Amino acid sequence: MWLLLGLIAIAATFINLYMYKTGKDYKLAMAAGLSFTALTLCSEYSLVSRWVKAEDWSALLDVVPGMERGLWFLTIVSILLNIAPVLLELRNKK
């Protein structure tokens, strides 16, 4: 599930940037990109929760340390890319 949500978040982010570049209203795509990023994080957390309930310590030890760094990086990139049109719009108004 997290993979599907992540791919939708990436697609919505690119739609957001494309719509801004073409001069169309991008705010719904921006909200979708950020929302699907949040849903991806929730899905990842649910996956880890299932591993804890199943006491699958090897999966936790193997996946979680790398997953943490990846999720931080991708979330920060998603936020920056999705709010970039807002920041560019503010800069252009000055």
Secondary structure, DSSP 8 states (H G I E B T S, - for coil): -HHHHHHHHHHHHHHHHHHHHTTS--HHHHHHHHHHHHHHHHHHHHHHHHHHHTT-HHHHHHHHHHHHHHHHHHHHHHHHHHHHHHHHHHHHH-
